[in-house]
Amino acid sequence: MELDPFMLARMQFAANISFHILFPTITIGLCWVLLYFRVRFTLSGNKAWEYAYFFWVKIFALSFALGVVSGITMSFQFGTNWPGFMERAGNIAGPLLGYEVLTAFFLEASFLGIMLFGKDRVSNRVHLIACGLVALGTSFSAFWILSLNSWMQTPTGYRLEDGVFFVDSWWDVIFNPSFPYRLAHMFNASLLTAAFLIMGVSAWRAIRQVDGPATWQVMRTGALMAAVLAPLQIWIGDLHGLNTLEHQPAKIAAMEGVWETEKGAPLTLFGFPDEAEKTTHFAIKVPKFASLILTHEWDGELKGLNEFENESPPVAPVFWAFRIMVGVGMLMLFIGWWAVWGLFRGREQDFRETRVWLLRALSLMTFSGWIAVLAGWYVTEIGRQPWIVYGVMRTSEVVADHPSGMVLGTLLGYLSLYAFLLVSYIGALRYLSTKPARSLSLLPHYVNEVGVDPVDGISADANNADPAEKGER
């Protein structure tokens, strides 16, 4: 069977963006968490916050590096596989990507070195400022990338001349109708991802009994973030859904599995969409709830997929990805509230015995943010099809005319490399989570003052013990 080069090109771009988005999702949120650690140390003088900062800045650096290199690879895709997009939309996409370099990369490149190597070389104030500027840079990067992606979803502020896009209003291009919702949704998702990452790794350290005061402070920080951000994400998602219903009704119809236009549409909890028969088999429905959630009216009208003919997205991937995103989000809400209830009661030394199920749950939820974000992006990107610029330019119009074999070969190469890098990344996190404190460049005077290592929880007496006794400990 001959493979379709158009579908292979789409799969290759999907593989690139799926791998790339994992790391900015961590760094955008984690950098602000690092800034919080640094501020807490500055205000309180508590060395545990400083050690928490230096432990997590290593993970931030690793994530940042993988995000940069995979982002460069992804940007090449515009020229290699989708040259028609830049030929026709380059007047808009080019400047927005350039603004990201000018405002984000310069800040990050200039001050990241201080974050990583400034310990004992610059003052705490300089270190704090550098951390704040890098956090600002990561947010600028998200701002410009999401502005471009949102414009592709809800294009405004342009005119077409011979099929080429020209800007009429940069304000309308940048602040297009879906941009505020998409920016808030993604930024909050990044903070949630960081919250569960720091809780999960800290819980793993507690289970492995290499925890200390900093570990539990970090875990509590993540718990408070999750408890607040999870319900906030649900509210932002509701607003985003209303905006999507207004501008991309076909995407909403695919998300909900609505085939016929109707008022008071039921909410399909589960089912198996069948595009050939235009129905959802074995559907479990709640009457009128889809209309209530999406229009905030019991008898609100939802357009069905049959209204869009050749302009509707693939239904099954959008339908299931949306349910995975919502399901993981609800699980994050439950775990976040459970963590707050569990981590702020009792003594830390008793937690391993009394909160063992909570620690295991947090450990299992370490990368839950990745699952939710990937599912959300699949809803966003697959739900936009068959358009690359919604309602104006089809994806099939801008693909490069490459042989199927060449695209398939590079796709398999990307998948192999990304699988290796992902396993290596998770392995590095696991290694760091059990790494002895003495190899993390911790200041010895803290152990002398407090008697307990702030990261590993090893007492000062244990550090001076017989090697055999250390092994037993």
C-alpha positions in Angstrom: 0.0 0.0 0.0 1.4 3.4 -1.0 1.7 5.8 1.9 0.3 9.3 1.5 3.2 11.9 1.7 0.7 14.5 3.0 -0.3 12.3 5.9 3.3 11.4 6.6 4.3 15.1 6.6 1.5 15.7 9.1 2.6 12.8 11.3 6.2 14.1 11.2 5.2 17.6 12.3 2.9 16.0 15.0 5.9 14.0 16.3 8.1 17.0 16.4 5.7 19.3 18.2 4.6 16.5 20.6 8.2 16.0 21.7 9.0 19.7 21.8 6.0 20.9 23.8 6.8 18.6 26.7 9.8 20.8 27.7 8.5 24.4 27.4 5.4 23.1 29.3 7.8 22.4 32.2 10.2 25.4 31.9 7.5 28.1 31.5 6.0 27.1 34.9 9.1 25.8 36.7 11.0 29.0 36.1 8.4 31.0 38.1 8.5 28.3 40.8 12.3 28.7 41.0 11.9 32.5 41.3 9.5 31.8 44.2 12.1 29.6 45.9 14.7 32.3 45.5 12.4 35.0 46.9 11.5 32.9 49.9 15.2 32.3 50.6 15.9 36.1 50.3 13.1 37.0 52.6 13.5 34.3 55.2 17.2 33.4 55.0 16.1 29.7 55.3 18.8 27.7 53.5 16.3 25.0 52.7 14.7 27.2 50.0 18.1 27.9 48.5 18.9 24.2 48.3 15.5 23.6 46.8 16.4 26.2 44.2 19.7 24.6 43.3 18.3 21.1 43.1 15.5 22.2 40.7 17.5 24.6 38.6 19.4 21.5 37.3 16.2 20.0 36.1 15.1 23.3 34.6 18.4 23.5 32.7 18.0 20.0 31.3 14.4 20.7 30.3 15.4 24.1 28.8 18.2 22.5 26.7 15.9 19.8 25.2 13.2 22.4 24.5 15.6 24.6 22.6 17.1 21.9 20.4 13.7 20.3 19.6 12.2 23.8 18.9 14.9 24.4 16.3 14.2 21.1 14.6 10.5 21.9 14.6 11.1 25.3 13.0 12.9 23.6 10.1 9.7 21.8 9.3 8.2 24.9 8.0 10.8 25.1 5.2 11.3 21.4 4.6 7.7 20.0 4.7 5.4 23.1 4.6 7.1 25.7 2.4 3.8 26.9 1.1 2.8 28.2 4.5 5.8 30.5 4.8 5.4 31.6 1.2 1.9 32.7 1.8 1.8 33.5 5.5 5.4 34.5 6.1 4.6 38.2 6.4 2.8 37.3 9.6 4.5 34.2 10.9 8.1 35.5 10.3 7.8 38.7 12.4 6.0 36.9 15.2 8.7 34.3 15.4 11.4 37.0 15.2 9.8 38.9 18.1 10.1 35.7 20.1 13.9 35.6 19.4 14.3 39.3 20.2 12.3 39.4 23.5 12.7 35.8 24.8 15.9 34.1 23.6 18.1 37.1 24.3 16.8 37.4 27.9 17.2 33.7 28.5 20.6 33.3 26.9 21.9 36.4 28.7 20.9 35.4 32.2 20.5 31.6 32.2 24.3 31.3 32.9 24.0 33.2 36.1 21.1 31.0 37.3 23.2 27.9 36.6 26.7 28.9 37.5 26.3 32.1 39.6 26.4 30.3 42.9 29.1 32.0 45.1 30.1 34.1 42.1 27.4 36.9 42.2 25.4 38.4 45.0 22.0 37.0 45.9 20.4 40.2 44.5 22.0 39.6 41.1 21.0 35.9 41.2 17.4 36.9 42.0 17.2 39.4 39.2 18.7 36.9 36.7 16.1 34.3 37.7 13.3 36.8 37.3 14.5 37.9 33.9 14.7 34.3 32.7 11.2 33.6 33.9 10.1 36.7 32.1 11.8 35.5 28.9 10.1 32.1 29.0 6.8 33.9 29.3 7.6 36.1 26.4 8.4 33.0 24.3 5.0 31.5 25.2 3.3 34.9 24.4 4.6 35.1 20.8 4.3 31.4 19.9 0.7 31.3 21.2 -0.1 34.5 19.4 0.9 32.9 16.1 -0.9 29.7 16.8 -4.0 31.5 17.9 -3.9 33.6 14.7 -3.9 30.4 12.7 -7.0 29.3 14.7 -8.8 32.7 14.5 -7.2 34.8 11.9 -7.9 38.6 12.0 -6.1 41.8 11.0 -5.0 40.7 7.5 -5.8 41.0 3.8 -5.2 38.6 1.0 -3.5 39.6 -2.2 -3.0 36.8 -4.8 -3.2 34.3 -2.0 -0.5 36.0 0.1 -1.3 37.3 3.6 -0.5 41.0 4.4 -0.9 42.7 7.7 -3.6 45.4 8.1 -3.4 45.6 11.9 -0.7 44.1 14.0 -2.8 44.7 17.1 -5.6 42.5 15.6 -3.1 39.9 14.4 -1.4 39.5 17.8 -4.5 39.9 20.0 -6.8 37.8 17.9 -10.1 36.5 19.3 -8.8 33.2 20.8 -5.4 34.5 22.0 -6.2 35.6 25.5 -8.0 32.3 26.3 -5.3 30.2 24.7 -2.5 32.1 26.5 -4.2 31.8 29.9 -5.0 28.1 29.4 -1.5 27.2 28.4 0.3 29.3 31.0 -1.9 27.8 33.7 -1.3 24.3 32.3 2.5 24.9 32.5 2.2 25.9 36.2 0.1 22.8 36.9 2.6 20.6 35.1 5.4 22.1 37.2 3.4 21.7 40.4 2.9 17.9 39.8 6.4 17.5 38.6 7.9 18.9 41.8 5.4 17.0 44.0 6.0 13.8 42.1 9.8 13.9 42.3 9.7 15.0 46.0 7.3 12.2 46.8 9.7 9.8 45.1 12.5 11.2 47.3 10.4 10.6 50.4 9.6 7.1 49.4 13.3 6.4 48.8 14.0 8.0 52.3 16.4 10.7 50.9 14.1 13.5 51.9 14.7 16.5 54.1 13.1 19.8 55.1 13.5 21.2 51.5 11.8 18.2 50.0 8.6 18.7 52.1 8.6 22.4 51.6 8.7 21.9 47.8 6.0 19.2 48.0 3.7 21.6 50.0 4.4 24.4 47.5 3.3 22.1 44.6 0.2 21.0 46.6 -0.9 24.6 47.1 -0.3 25.4 43.5 -2.3 22.3 42.3 -5.2 23.0 44.7 -5.6 26.6 43.3 -4.7 26.1 39.7 -6.7 23.0 38.9 -10.1 24.6 39.5 -8.8 27.8 37.9 -8.0 25.7 34.8 -11.5 24.4 34.6 -12.9 27.9 34.7 -10.4 29.1 32.0 -11.3 26.0 29.9 -15.0 26.9 30.1 -14.3 30.4 28.8 -12.0 28.9 26.1 -14.8 26.5 25.1 -17.3 29.4 24.7 -14.8 31.2 22.4 -14.2 28.0 20.4 -17.9 27.5 19.9 -18.2 31.0 18.5 -15.2 30.8 16.1 -14.7 27.0 15.4 -18.0 25.3 15.8 -16.8 22.2 13.8 -14.1 21.6 16.5 -16.7 21.7 19.2 -19.0 19.3 17.4 -16.1 16.8 17.0 -15.1 17.2 20.7 -18.7 16.4 21.8 -19.5 13.9 19.1 -22.5 16.0 18.0 -23.7 14.8 14.5 -27.0 16.6 14.0 -27.7 20.2 14.8 -30.0 20.3 17.8 -31.2 22.4 20.8 -30.7 21.0 24.2 -27.9 18.6 23.0 -26.9 15.8 25.4 -23.4 15.5 26.8 -21.7 12.3 25.5 -19.6 11.0 28.3 -18.2 8.0 26.4 -18.8 6.3 23.1 -17.2 5.3 19.8 -17.6 7.8 17.0 -18.1 6.4 13.6 -17.6 8.8 10.8 -18.7 6.4 8.1 -22.2 6.0 9.7 -22.1 9.4 11.3 -23.1 8.3 14.7 -21.5 7.4 18.1 -21.9 3.8 19.1 -22.6 2.7 22.7 -22.9 6.4 23.7 -23.5 7.2 27.4 -25.3 10.5 27.4 -26.5 13.1 29.9 -29.5 14.9 28.5 -29.1 18.6 27.7 -25.8 18.9 29.4 -23.7 19.7 26.3 -25.9 22.7 25.6 -25.7 23.8 29.2 -21.9 23.6 29.4 -21.2 25.1 26.0 -23.9 27.7 25.7 -24.9 28.1 29.4 -28.5 27.5 28.4 -30.5 24.3 28.7 -31.9 24.6 25.2 -28.9 26.2 23.5 -28.3 25.1 20.0 -25.2 23.2 18.9 -24.3 22.7 15.2 -23.7 19.1 14.2 -20.9 17.7 12.2 -23.3 17.1 9.3 -23.4 20.9 8.8 -19.8 21.1 7.8 -19.4 18.4 5.1 -15.8 18.5 3.9 -14.7 21.1 6.5 -15.0 19.0 9.7 -11.9 17.6 11.5 -11.3 13.9 12.1 -13.8 13.1 14.9 -12.4 10.1 16.9 -8.9 11.7 17.7 -10.5 14.9 18.8 -13.3 13.2 20.7 -11.0 10.9 22.7 -8.2 13.5 23.2 -10.7 15.9 24.8 -11.9 13.2 27.2 -8.3 12.3 28.2 -7.6 16.0 28.9 -10.7 16.5 31.0 -10.2 13.1 32.8 -6.6 13.9 33.7 -7.6 17.4 34.7 -10.3 16.1 37.1 -7.8 13.6 38.6 -5.3 16.5 39.1 -8.0 18.4 41.0 -8.7 15.5 43.3 -5.0 14.7 43.9 -4.2 18.4 44.5 -6.8 18.8 47.2 -5.9 15.5 48.7 -2.3 16.6 48.9 -3.2 19.8 50.7 -5.3 17.9 53.2 -2.5 15.3 53.7 0.6 17.4 53.7 -0.5 20.1 56.2 -1.5 17.7 58.9 0.9 16.0 61.3 4.6 15.8 61.6 7.0 15.3 58.6 8.7 12.3 60.2 5.4 10.5 60.4 4.4 11.1 56.8 6.1 8.1 55.2 4.0 5.8 57.4 0.7 7.8 57.5 0.7 9.3 54.0 2.2 6.4 52.0 -0.8 6.2 49.6 -0.6 9.9 49.0 3.1 9.7 48.3 2.6 6.9 45.8 -0.2 8.8 44.1 1.9 11.9 43.8 4.8 9.8 42.4 2.5 8.3 39.8 1.2 11.8 38.8 4.7 13.2 38.2 4.1 13.6 34.4 0.3 13.9 34.4 0.7 17.5 33.2 2.4 16.1 30.0 -0.6 13.8 29.3 -3.1 16.6 29.8 -1.2 19.1 27.7 -0.6 16.7 24.8 -4.2 15.7 24.8 -5.2 19.4 24.8 -2.9 20.2 21.9 -4.2 17.3 19.9 -7.7 18.7 20.3 -6.5 22.1 19.3 -4.4 21.1 16.3 -6.3 18.1 14.9 -9.6 20.0 15.6 -8.4 22.8 13.2 -8.2 20.5 10.2 -8.5 20.6 7.3 -7.3 24.2 7.7 -3.8 25.4 8.5 -5.2 29.0 8.7 -8.7 28.4 9.8 -11.3 29.0 7.1 -8.8 30.6 4.7 -5.9 28.2 3.8 -6.1 24.4 3.7 -3.2 22.3 5.0 -3.1 20.3 1.8 -2.4 23.4 -0.2 1.0 24.1 1.4 2.6 20.7 1.8 5.9 20.0 0.0 6.0 17.5 -2.8 8.4 15.0 -1.3 8.5 11.2 -2.1 6.7 9.1 0.5 9.8 7.0 1.3 11.9 10.1 2.2 9.3 11.5 4.5 8.7 8.1 6.1 12.5 7.6 6.6 12.9 10.9 8.4 9.8 10.3 10.4 11.2 7.0 11.7 14.5 8.7 12.5 12.8 11.4 14.5 10.7 8.9 16.4 13.7 6.8 17.3 15.7 9.8 18.4 12.9 11.3 20.5 12.2 8.0 22.2 15.8 7.8 23.2 15.9 11.4 24.4 12.7 11.0 26.4 13.9 7.8 28.1 17.2 9.5 28.9 15.5 12.6 30.3 13.2 10.6 32.6 16.3 8.5 33.6 18.2 11.7 34.5 15.4 12.9 36.6 15.2 9.6 38.4 19.0 9.7 39.0 18.9 13.3 40.3 16.0 12.4 42.6 18.2 9.9 44.5 21.5 11.7 44.2 23.3 12.2 47.5 23.3 15.8 48.9 27.0 16.0 49.0 27.2 15.8 45.2 24.7 18.6 44.8 27.3 21.2 46.0 25.4 22.0 49.3 26.9 24.3 51.8 28.4 22.4 54.7 27.7 25.0 57.3 23.9 24.4 57.1 24.4 20.8 58.2 26.5 22.1 61.1 23.9 24.6 62.1 20.7 22.6 61.7 22.0 19.0 62.0 20.0 17.8 59.0 20.9 18.0 55.4 18.0 20.1 53.8 17.7 17.9 50.7 18.6 14.4 51.8 17.7 14.5 55.4 21.0 12.9 56.5 22.1 14.0 59.9 25.4 15.6 60.6 26.4 12.6 62.7 25.6 10.3 59.8 28.0 12.3 57.6 30.8 11.6 60.0 29.9 8.0 60.6 31.8 4.8 59.6 31.4 4.0 55.9 29.7 0.7 56.7 27.3 2.5 59.0 26.5 5.0 56.2 25.6 2.1 53.9 23.2 0.8 56.5 21.6 4.2 56.9 
